[in-house]
Amino acid sequence: MEKGKMTYPASLVAIGGSAGSLQVILTLLDTINAGFSIPVLLVLHRDPQGESRLEELLSFRSHLVVKEVEDKDIVERGHLYLCPADYHVLIEDDGSFSLDYSEKEHFSRPSIDLAFRAAADVYKEKLVGILLSGANADGAAGLRYIKERKGTTVVQQPADALVRYMPDQALQQSSADFILTGAELTHFLQRLYYVSP
């Protein structure tokens, strides 16, 4: 359930999803207002073999500057960073991204778990982690790690997810601060405000 109507500080919003999550993400981007400046890291399971126009699609729908992560990019306000297909994305202590080609986790690269853990180590209580629809357990352990580091955790309401396995796994492994439908996620994001890392 959603807590109150308080506002919440954040230096980064990390969103993970797989099968069934793209429509929720597009709806969120459609409704995020132009004043939203918190950087967003989007970790999606993508087909490394297929030509993807995802960056172009997200750019068309978003007020944020959409950029596929490149090695050594610095996290900047007002940007949405898309993890490239077939690379893990980590965040270093200096606020830069690094790309990694180590073993897949949960048959996935990029791994939501890895990205969430790396972000939690840097941003701690200033990180918001959101886990959406998906067909495997990637992201559940990472979300628990965010919670252990005092970050804010959000899980899509399983009954609202197109594929509920991923949010179900997250809720089996740990409690979440918020369990929200796609529509409620929009209102939640509007209650975040940027703070320096």
C-alpha positions, 0 to 999 in steps of 0.5 A: 500500500502507498504511504501518506502524501509525503515527499521523498529525497532522491539522487537517483531513481533506478528502474528495473523490468523485463517482460511486460514492463515497457508499457508502464515505463512509457506511461511514466515518461508520458506523465513525468513533468518537465521539471523532473530533474532526478537522474533515472537509470533504466535496466531492461532485459533486451535482446542483444541480437535485435536492432533496438530503437528503444533509445529513440522511442524513449526520447520521443516520450520523455522530457528527460535527456535519454542516453544509452550508457557509455563507459565513464559517463557521469550521472547528470540531472535531467537524464534518463540512462538506458543500460545497453544490451548485453552489458552490466552497468555499474556506478563508481564512487565518483558518480560515473558509469562503468560497463561490465561483460562478466557472467550473466545473472539470472540469465540476464546481462544487463542484470538488474540485481548488479545495477541495483547493488552498485547504485545502492553502494553509492547512493544509499538512502538517496536511492529509489529502486523500482521493480516492474513486471518481468518473467524471472527473479532478477532484481529481487535481491538487488531491491532487498540490498537497496532496502538494507542500505536505507534506500526507498524500494518500490514494487509494481503491484503483482496483480497490476503487472503483465507478468507478475513473477518478478514483483512476486519474487521481490515481495517474497524476498523482502518487504517493499516500502511501496507496492503500487500500480502503474498509475500510482507510480506516476504520482509517487515519482511526482513526490520525489525531489532531487538532493545531491549525492 
